[in-house]
Amino acid sequence: MSSEISNDQTMTDALLDSMSLGILRDKETADFVDYVFIADLWDRDPRFKSRNMLIGQRRGLFRIDKTSAQATLLRPMHGDEGGRRFLAASTKVHRERDHIGHYPEATQFASG
């Protein structure tokens, strides 16, 4: 019997980070700006009962219309049921834009 965990089981047990999100500008035109938002994926560390380890990342994509400032989810992040990470990332970009006067190249949402 193999002691390896299958990818399906690992992905089922894995936790998608909601406390820290990377946000990177992917494309900008005169009409819109697209952002990739990235969350780390954590799972149990087989060496320690009380620790988790980073096993990957998940990504999503959203667009902000420059005229209306409306954010639209173009590619949902797998595991982001309810769009909580999308909402946090798009809100962070809007706040950063209001603060610096233009859309940021990169930023980060951090909570806690």
Backbone bond lengths (Angstrom), bond angles and torsions (degrees), N, CA, C in turn:
res aa  C-N    CA-C-N  psi(-1)  N-CA   C-N-CA  omega(-1)  CA-C   N-CA-C  phi
1 M - - - 1.454 - - 1.522 108.82 -
2 S 1.302 117.44 131.54 1.463 123.24 -178.94 1.529 111.00 -79.53
3 S 1.334 115.92 142.16 1.469 120.07 177.90 1.523 111.96 -93.69
4 E 1.321 117.50 0.65 1.460 120.78 -179.74 1.528 110.55 -74.37
5 I 1.321 114.92 146.36 1.459 121.18 176.51 1.514 107.77 -93.22
6 S 1.307 117.04 132.88 1.463 119.96 179.60 1.528 110.17 -69.29
7 N 1.324 117.07 156.21 1.463 121.90 177.81 1.513 111.68 -59.75
8 D 1.337 117.55 -36.82 1.464 120.70 179.53 1.522 110.76 -63.12
9 Q 1.338 116.73 -43.61 1.451 119.94 -179.17 1.529 110.09 -67.43
10 T 1.322 117.57 -42.56 1.458 121.56 179.84 1.521 110.03 -60.15
11 M 1.307 118.09 -45.64 1.453 120.79 -178.31 1.533 111.12 -67.30
12 T 1.328 117.64 -31.89 1.456 120.74 179.01 1.522 110.83 -68.98
13 D 1.323 117.63 -41.09 1.461 122.66 -177.40 1.528 112.55 -83.31
14 A 1.307 118.47 -14.38 1.460 122.93 -173.23 1.530 111.54 -67.71
15 L 1.333 114.50 152.70 1.458 122.34 179.37 1.525 109.16 -112.31
16 L 1.318 116.26 129.24 1.454 122.34 178.68 1.524 109.05 -90.81
17 D 1.322 116.82 120.87 1.465 122.35 -176.32 1.525 110.51 -62.25
18 S 1.324 115.97 133.38 1.466 120.57 175.17 1.525 110.84 -119.68
19 M 1.321 117.61 -0.21 1.465 122.28 -177.19 1.525 112.56 -91.43
20 S 1.316 117.46 -22.70 1.461 121.33 -177.77 1.524 109.49 -144.07
21 L 1.329 115.54 124.33 1.460 121.35 179.85 1.518 109.82 -129.33
22 G 1.305 117.02 132.41 1.452 121.40 170.63 1.516 108.39 -85.64
23 I 1.336 116.62 143.21 1.466 120.96 -178.35 1.527 107.33 -135.44
24 L 1.334 117.02 118.96 1.460 122.40 -176.07 1.518 111.26 -124.78
25 R 1.344 116.14 131.93 1.464 119.80 175.73 1.523 107.60 -68.07
26 D 1.317 116.44 130.06 1.452 122.09 -178.06 1.526 111.76 -103.81
27 K 1.337 115.68 -38.99 1.467 120.08 -177.13 1.516 108.40 -156.80
28 E 1.338 115.75 142.52 1.463 119.81 176.48 1.517 109.32 -138.82
29 T 1.331 114.89 134.35 1.467 122.01 174.67 1.525 107.10 -125.78
30 A 1.312 116.45 -175.80 1.461 120.70 176.79 1.533 111.36 -67.40
31 D 1.339 117.28 -22.72 1.465 121.63 -174.72 1.528 115.15 -102.14
32 F 1.323 117.37 -28.41 1.468 119.82 -174.73 1.525 111.10 -151.74
33 V 1.328 113.34 167.37 1.463 121.20 173.15 1.526 107.79 -136.45
34 D 1.331 115.99 132.63 1.460 122.63 -179.73 1.521 109.83 -105.40
35 Y 1.336 115.57 140.23 1.460 122.25 178.58 1.521 111.00 -128.96
36 V 1.325 115.10 139.54 1.457 122.81 168.93 1.520 106.46 -94.90
37 F 1.329 116.99 133.36 1.458 119.85 173.78 1.523 108.21 -118.12
38 I 1.336 114.78 140.65 1.462 121.68 -167.44 1.529 109.94 -128.68
39 A 1.327 116.33 131.54 1.466 122.31 175.48 1.526 109.05 -124.09
40 D 1.317 115.79 140.32 1.461 120.71 175.84 1.522 110.44 -74.09
41 L 1.320 115.04 150.50 1.456 123.09 178.80 1.528 107.64 -114.55
42 W 1.327 116.35 123.69 1.464 122.77 -175.48 1.522 110.27 -116.57
43 D 1.334 115.41 147.75 1.463 120.95 174.18 1.525 108.06 -145.11
44 R 1.308 115.75 170.51 1.459 121.01 -178.87 1.527 111.10 -60.93
45 D 1.311 114.92 137.76 1.461 121.23 174.27 1.527 106.75 -84.17
46 P 1.326 118.71 118.56 1.461 120.36 -175.43 1.533 113.13 -65.71
47 R 1.315 117.19 -13.40 1.468 120.57 -179.29 1.521 112.97 -85.18
48 F 1.347 116.87 -20.93 1.464 120.98 -175.16 1.526 109.31 -136.43
49 K 1.323 116.76 135.35 1.466 120.22 -177.81 1.522 112.86 -69.41
50 S 1.324 117.86 -31.99 1.464 120.38 -172.27 1.525 114.01 -106.30
51 R 1.307 118.36 11.99 1.472 120.11 -177.43 1.522 111.55 -120.40
52 N 1.326 113.35 152.62 1.458 120.80 172.43 1.517 108.84 -111.19
53 M 1.315 115.56 162.55 1.461 120.90 176.84 1.524 109.76 -133.91
54 L 1.313 115.51 150.64 1.461 121.90 178.04 1.525 109.00 -71.43
55 I 1.335 116.43 125.04 1.465 119.69 -179.02 1.530 113.04 -118.43
56 G 1.337 117.35 -3.93 1.456 119.06 179.79 1.514 111.81 164.48
57 Q 1.325 114.52 -166.28 1.460 121.56 179.06 1.513 109.35 -140.49
58 R 1.310 114.87 156.28 1.462 122.45 172.30 1.518 107.85 -121.90
59 R 1.333 116.16 147.30 1.460 121.36 -177.84 1.515 111.21 -129.65
60 G 1.313 114.32 150.44 1.449 122.64 173.18 1.519 107.75 -135.64
61 L 1.319 116.90 170.98 1.465 122.05 -177.42 1.524 109.16 -138.65
62 F 1.338 116.23 133.25 1.458 119.68 175.31 1.528 110.26 -136.33
63 R 1.319 114.67 160.77 1.467 122.52 -178.53 1.519 109.05 -124.09
64 I 1.327 115.74 138.98 1.458 121.44 173.16 1.523 107.78 -112.67
65 D 1.321 115.19 122.45 1.460 122.03 175.49 1.530 107.48 -76.11
66 K 1.316 118.15 123.73 1.460 121.48 -175.52 1.526 113.15 -69.48
67 T 1.306 118.37 -26.72 1.461 121.24 -179.76 1.531 111.62 -77.06
68 S 1.330 116.23 -48.77 1.468 120.48 -176.38 1.528 113.40 -95.04
69 A 1.321 117.49 -15.30 1.473 124.49 -175.23 1.530 111.66 65.69
70 Q 1.324 117.86 15.17 1.458 122.01 179.62 1.527 110.29 -78.91
71 A 1.328 115.93 132.18 1.458 121.90 175.94 1.523 109.33 -95.09
72 T 1.329 115.96 132.83 1.453 122.61 179.92 1.520 108.97 -124.11
73 L 1.314 116.49 129.77 1.452 121.61 177.96 1.526 109.07 -76.59
74 L 1.335 116.60 117.48 1.462 121.46 -179.85 1.520 112.25 -93.13
75 R 1.326 116.03 -38.52 1.465 121.65 178.14 1.522 107.95 -138.60
76 P 1.328 116.75 109.80 1.467 119.32 179.95 1.524 111.82 -63.70
77 M 1.302 115.43 148.55 1.459 121.38 173.77 1.524 107.30 -81.49
78 H 1.313 116.62 124.13 1.464 120.80 178.93 1.527 109.12 -58.72
79 G 1.310 116.16 125.57 1.459 121.37 179.70 1.517 113.96 96.73
80 D 1.336 117.48 -6.63 1.471 120.65 179.97 1.526 109.93 -92.21
81 E 1.335 115.45 60.57 1.452 119.67 178.73 1.524 109.20 -62.45
82 G 1.303 116.50 134.43 1.456 121.52 -178.12 1.520 113.50 86.53
83 G 1.330 117.92 -8.36 1.459 121.58 175.82 1.519 115.13 68.73
84 R 1.314 117.64 24.00 1.464 121.10 -177.96 1.533 113.03 -60.88
85 R 1.306 117.52 -41.86 1.463 121.09 -179.72 1.528 111.01 -71.57
86 F 1.330 116.85 -38.25 1.461 121.13 175.03 1.525 110.55 -59.94
87 L 1.317 117.07 -46.84 1.461 121.46 -179.87 1.530 111.16 -62.19
88 A 1.329 116.86 -43.67 1.466 120.42 179.24 1.528 111.08 -63.41
89 A 1.322 117.30 -43.21 1.464 121.18 -178.55 1.531 111.57 -67.45
90 S 1.323 117.50 -45.03 1.464 119.60 -178.63 1.530 111.39 -67.93
91 T 1.325 116.89 -37.56 1.469 120.59 176.59 1.522 110.85 -63.61
92 K 1.329 117.17 -41.71 1.465 121.38 178.62 1.525 110.98 -61.33
93 V 1.328 117.78 -43.15 1.470 121.18 179.33 1.527 110.13 -63.85
94 H 1.333 118.00 -43.28 1.468 120.78 178.31 1.534 111.34 -60.65
95 R 1.315 117.00 -44.23 1.473 120.74 179.66 1.522 111.53 -65.18
96 E 1.314 116.20 -41.70 1.463 120.66 178.82 1.527 110.41 -63.75
97 R 1.327 116.72 -41.49 1.464 121.01 178.70 1.529 110.60 -62.71
98 D 1.316 116.88 -42.94 1.467 121.04 177.82 1.528 111.18 -62.93
99 H 1.312 116.69 -35.99 1.466 121.54 -177.36 1.530 112.75 -75.63
100 I 1.344 118.05 -44.60 1.473 120.63 -174.68 1.529 113.73 -100.40
101 G 1.329 117.32 -11.40 1.459 120.52 176.13 1.514 116.36 89.41
102 H 1.318 117.70 0.14 1.471 121.42 175.91 1.525 108.45 -153.00
103 Y 1.328 116.34 167.66 1.459 120.27 -179.20 1.527 109.36 -74.24
104 P 1.335 117.14 129.70 1.459 119.76 -176.54 1.529 112.33 -71.58
105 E 1.315 115.47 151.72 1.460 120.84 175.20 1.536 109.73 -72.30
106 A 1.325 115.37 -39.71 1.458 121.35 179.32 1.529 108.09 -152.53
107 T 1.317 115.89 149.66 1.452 121.64 174.94 1.518 107.77 -156.51
108 Q 1.319 116.09 179.48 1.446 120.93 -179.60 1.517 109.75 -143.18
109 F 1.318 115.50 136.80 1.459 121.47 170.60 1.513 107.07 -93.84
110 A 1.321 116.71 129.67 1.465 121.02 176.22 1.516 108.68 -134.57
111 S 1.304 116.45 136.04 1.452 122.22 -179.39 1.518 108.93 -127.21
112 G 1.321 115.04 143.47 1.459 119.43 173.50 1.480 116.21 94.08
